[in-house]
Amino acid sequence: MSTNKKSKINTLLSVTPYGTVLLSFWLVGKGYSLDLQKRYKKSNWLESMGTGALKRSGDDVDYHGGIYALQNQAGLTVHAGGRTALSLQGKAHYIDMAEGRVVLFGNKKELLPTWFKNKNWGIRIDYYTSSFLPADMGFLDLERKNFTVKVSSPARAILECLYLAPKHQELFECYELMEGLNNLRPKSVQELLENCTSIKVKRLFLYLAEKLEHSWLDFVDLSKVDLGSGKRSLVKNGVYIDKYKITVPKEFEKNEKPKL
């Protein structure tokens, strides 16, 4: 390989964090043509991660490295959310991540690329698309070894959990997750609730926060939160809560600790 091409690949690798994916179209935009990418693979500088995706040869890349590329190179909002985001931030200790399930969220119409879906990350990926929360609100940077990725903040994450309940996530699990969130930032909660479009999520969130007597709820101005009209039944044979017009599991009102 010529000195010039070695210089180009060295420049690329010097600014690309270890453990991350390199998207082919992004490389083209940076001046690394498809032909040049093929040469790098042939020279064993890079190796394929699937159609349209590459990595350093021999590099160890996990799903965070894939998400890094989706966020920083493809400009997608795909992120670890729900209980996965809470677990990554130490807010869900009782959940055993060894079960190998990761919850990802993305904005409406954002599809996971084939290379990401077909890659064996060693875990089960559950991906959900939604627009019930703004795509630019309620995130924080999660530090990995060589890079950072955006994940849902605790307040956004619990709202995402409630969005999945009860069909894709147990309400009892949401209860226990909410129980541990005794230090949410009222400003963040306020902003998210005001911009959340799911009436079910907002009512259930406020019901659980009140039930668990979280002190931060006192600093949230509920007059600015639209709770809609009409009843919402979340479970069969439950208890109707008139204040929030929702039907919840009987155990919640018996003051029994839900068992997962």
C-alpha positions in Angstrom: 0.0 0.0 0.0 1.3 3.5 -0.9 2.5 5.9 1.8 -0.4 8.2 1.0 -3.0 5.4 1.6 -1.3 4.4 4.8 -1.5 8.0 5.9 -5.2 8.2 5.2 -6.0 5.0 7.1 -3.8 6.1 10.0 -5.7 9.4 10.1 -9.0 7.6 10.1 -8.0 5.2 12.9 -6.5 8.0 15.0 -9.9 9.8 15.2 -12.1 6.7 15.4 -12.7 5.3 18.9 -11.9 1.7 19.5 -14.9 -0.5 20.0 -17.1 1.4 17.4 -18.6 0.6 14.0 -17.6 2.6 10.9 -20.5 3.1 8.5 -19.5 2.8 4.8 -21.6 5.7 3.6 -20.2 7.9 6.3 -16.7 6.9 5.3 -17.5 7.9 1.7 -18.6 11.3 2.9 -15.2 11.6 4.7 -13.3 10.9 1.5 -12.8 7.2 1.8 -14.3 5.8 -1.3 -15.9 2.3 -1.6 -12.8 1.2 -3.6 -10.5 2.5 -0.9 -12.6 0.7 1.8 -12.2 -2.6 -0.2 -8.4 -2.0 -0.2 -8.4 -1.5 3.5 -10.3 -4.7 4.0 -7.9 -6.6 1.7 -4.9 -5.1 3.5 -6.5 -6.3 6.8 -6.9 -2.8 8.2 -10.7 -3.1 8.4 -13.1 -5.9 8.4 -16.8 -6.2 7.5 -19.6 -6.0 10.2 -22.2 -6.7 7.5 -23.5 -4.8 4.5 -22.6 -1.1 4.9 -20.6 -1.5 8.2 -17.0 -2.0 9.1 -14.7 -2.1 12.1 -11.0 -2.2 12.9 -9.7 -5.7 12.2 -9.7 -7.7 15.4 -11.6 -5.0 17.3 -14.1 -6.1 20.0 -17.3 -4.2 19.3 -20.5 -4.6 21.4 -24.0 -3.2 20.8 -22.9 0.2 22.3 -20.4 0.5 19.5 -23.1 -0.1 17.0 -25.3 2.5 18.7 -22.4 4.9 18.6 -22.3 4.7 14.8 -26.1 5.0 14.5 -26.1 8.2 16.7 -22.9 9.9 15.5 -22.6 8.8 11.9 -26.2 8.0 10.8 -27.8 10.8 12.8 -30.5 8.4 14.3 -32.1 8.7 17.7 -31.7 5.0 18.5 -30.7 4.6 22.1 -30.8 2.3 25.1 -34.0 3.2 27.0 -36.5 1.8 29.5 -35.2 -0.6 32.0 -32.0 -1.1 30.1 -31.1 2.6 30.6 -32.0 2.4 34.3 -29.8 -0.7 34.7 -26.9 1.0 32.9 -27.1 3.8 35.4 -27.4 1.6 38.5 -31.1 2.3 38.9 -32.3 -1.3 38.5 -30.0 -3.5 40.6 -32.6 -6.3 41.0 -32.7 -6.8 37.2 -30.2 -9.4 36.1 -28.7 -8.2 32.9 -27.2 -11.6 32.4 -30.6 -12.6 31.1 -29.4 -11.0 27.9 -32.2 -8.6 27.0 -31.6 -5.0 25.9 -34.4 -2.5 25.2 -33.7 0.1 22.5 -35.9 2.9 21.4 -35.9 5.0 18.3 -38.1 7.6 16.7 -41.0 6.8 14.4 -39.8 5.5 11.0 -36.3 4.8 12.2 -35.5 1.3 11.3 -32.5 -0.6 12.6 -30.1 -1.3 9.6 -29.7 -4.9 8.5 -26.1 -5.1 9.7 -27.2 -4.2 13.2 -30.2 -6.6 13.2 -28.2 -9.5 11.8 -25.2 -9.1 14.0 -24.9 -11.5 16.9 -24.4 -9.2 19.8 -24.7 -12.0 22.3 -27.9 -10.5 23.6 -31.5 -10.2 22.6 -32.4 -6.8 21.2 -35.9 -5.5 21.7 -36.4 -2.5 19.5 -39.4 -0.1 19.8 -40.2 3.0 17.8 -42.3 5.8 19.2 -42.9 9.5 19.1 -44.7 9.9 22.5 -41.6 11.9 23.7 -39.5 14.5 21.8 -36.5 13.0 20.1 -34.2 15.6 21.6 -35.3 15.6 25.3 -34.4 13.6 28.4 -31.0 12.1 27.5 -27.6 11.9 29.1 -24.2 10.7 28.0 -23.1 7.3 29.1 -19.4 6.8 29.3 -18.0 3.6 27.8 -14.3 2.7 27.7 -13.4 4.7 24.6 -16.5 6.7 23.7 -19.9 8.0 24.9 -23.4 7.2 23.8 -26.7 8.9 24.6 -29.1 6.9 26.8 -32.4 7.8 28.4 -32.2 9.7 31.6 -33.9 8.1 34.6 -37.0 10.2 34.1 -37.3 9.5 30.4 -36.5 5.8 31.0 -39.3 5.2 33.4 -41.7 6.9 31.0 -40.5 4.5 28.3 -41.1 1.6 30.7 -44.7 2.8 31.3 -45.2 3.2 27.5 -44.4 -0.5 27.1 -46.7 -1.6 30.0 -48.6 -3.7 30.3 -48.2 -5.5 26.9 -44.4 -5.5 26.7 -43.5 -4.9 30.3 -45.1 -6.0 33.6 -46.7 -3.2 35.6 -45.3 -4.7 38.7 -41.8 -4.3 37.3 -42.6 -0.7 36.6 -43.7 -0.3 40.2 -40.4 -1.6 41.5 -38.4 0.5 39.1 -40.3 3.6 40.1 -39.9 2.8 43.7 -36.1 3.3 43.4 -36.4 6.7 41.6 -36.5 8.9 44.7 -34.2 11.5 43.4 -35.6 12.5 40.0 -35.0 16.1 39.0 -38.3 17.9 39.1 -37.3 20.2 36.2 -36.6 17.2 34.0 -39.9 15.5 35.0 -41.8 18.7 34.3 -40.4 19.1 30.9 -41.0 15.5 29.9 -44.5 15.4 31.2 -45.5 18.6 29.5 -44.2 17.2 26.2 -45.4 13.6 26.5 -48.3 12.8 24.2 -49.3 9.5 25.9 -52.2 10.1 28.3 -51.8 6.6 29.7 -48.1 7.1 30.5 -48.6 10.4 32.2 -51.5 9.2 34.4 -49.7 6.0 35.4 -46.5 7.9 36.1 -48.2 10.4 38.4 -50.3 7.7 40.1 -47.2 5.6 40.9 -45.2 8.7 42.0 -48.0 9.7 44.4 -48.5 6.1 45.6 -44.8 5.8 46.4 -44.7 9.3 48.0 -41.8 10.6 46.1 -40.9 14.1 47.4 -39.9 15.4 44.0 -43.5 15.3 42.9 -44.3 18.3 45.2 -42.1 20.4 42.9 -43.9 19.5 39.6 -46.6 21.9 38.4 -49.4 19.5 37.4 -51.6 22.4 36.1 -49.3 22.4 33.1 -49.7 18.7 32.4 -52.5 17.6 30.1 -54.0 14.4 31.4 -56.7 14.2 28.8 -60.2 12.9 29.3 -61.9 9.5 29.5 -61.0 6.4 31.3 -58.0 4.1 30.7 -58.2 0.4 31.7 -54.7 -1.1 32.1 -55.7 -4.5 33.5 -58.7 -6.7 33.9 -60.4 -7.0 37.2 -58.3 -4.2 38.7 -59.1 -1.2 40.9 -60.3 2.0 39.3 -58.5 5.1 40.5 -60.9 8.0 40.0 -58.3 10.8 40.4 -56.3 9.6 37.4 -59.2 7.7 35.7 -57.1 4.5 35.3 -57.6 0.9 36.3 -54.6 -0.6 38.1 -53.7 -4.0 39.6 -55.5 -4.7 42.9 -52.1 -5.2 44.7 -51.2 -1.6 44.2 -54.1 -0.5 46.3 -53.8 -3.2 48.9 -50.4 -1.8 49.7 -48.9 -5.1 48.9 -45.3 -5.2 47.5 -45.7 -6.5 44.0 -43.9 -9.8 43.4 -42.2 -10.2 40.0 
